[in-house]
């Protein structure tokens, strides 16, 4: 039996956190640019990587614009190993992000 490769993923929780963020930003980008959701999500992912490598941290403010004031702070606070691995803050943040993505999707229809 082959083990699921996700079980060995080093940044599993971070990716779980990143996915709804990319989904929400992708929904908004798709509305704005008239791209498909998949194209917009890929654009956001590419832009995020470019911003990271160029030190453009202001790009991250898009998270607050889409998910509401304070979301970027919540994500940043949680991205410490001690907080990410313990407590119920991580599942609550994921639930909040996914709920906001659903709101965005419903508002665009």
N, C-alpha and C positions, 0 to 999 in steps of 0.2 A: 504494500500500500504506500502510495506517494503522499508525503506530508504536504499540507498546504504551505506554499512559500510565504504567505503573509504571516504565518506563525513565527517566522524567523526575522521578520522585518525589524530593523533597528529603530526606525522612527514611526512605528505603527500609530501611536497616539497622536503624534504631530500631523501625520497624514490624515487621520480621522478628523482632526481639527481643521486642516486646510481644505478638505473637500467641500464642506458646506460654504466656506468663505468663497472659494472659487465659483461655486454654483450661484451664490447670490450676486457676486460681482459680474459673473457671466450673463445672468438674466438681465441686469441693468444695462450692460454693454450691448446685448442683443437688441434691446429696445432702442437704445440710442443710435446704434450704427446700422440697424436693419440687417445684421448678420444672423445666421442660424445660431442657436444656443451653443452648439459644439464649437463653431468657429469663434464665437465671442469668448467662450471659456478658454479656448486655446490662446486667443489674443491676450486675455488677462494674465494667464499663466506666463506667457512670454514677457509681457510688460513687467510683471512682478520680478521675474528673474533678472531682467535688465536693470531695473531699479535697484535691486539688491546689490548686484555687482558694481554698479556705478555710485553706490552710496546715497541714492535718492530716497531717503526715508519718508519724505513728505508724500510719496506715492501711497503709503500705507493709510493715509487719511481717508482714502476711498472706502476703507472698511467701515469707518464711522459714518460716512455719508450714506452708505447702503444699509448698514445694520443698526444705526442709531448711535448717538453720542455715548461714549464710554465703552463701546464694544472693543475697540483696539486696546484700551487699557486693561480690560478683563482678560483678553487673549494674552497680552504681554505679561500680566501678573501670573497667569497660570502656566506659562511656558518656563517654569523653573522645575527642575527634576523633582524636588520635594512635593510641590503642589500638584504636578502632573500625575504623580504616581500614587497619591493618597487622597482620600476624601471623596466627597460627592460633587465637588466643584466642576470637575471635568465633564461628567455626564450631563450636568445641568447646562453648562455652556454649549455643548453639542446640541442639546435639545433646543435651547434658545436660538442658536444659529439656524438649525433646520426649520424651526417654526417661522423665522423671518424669511427664509428662502421660499417657503410655501406661500406666505403673504405676498411676496414679490411676484411669484408665478401667478397667483390668483388675480392680482391687480392688473397684470398685463394682458389678461384674457378678456 
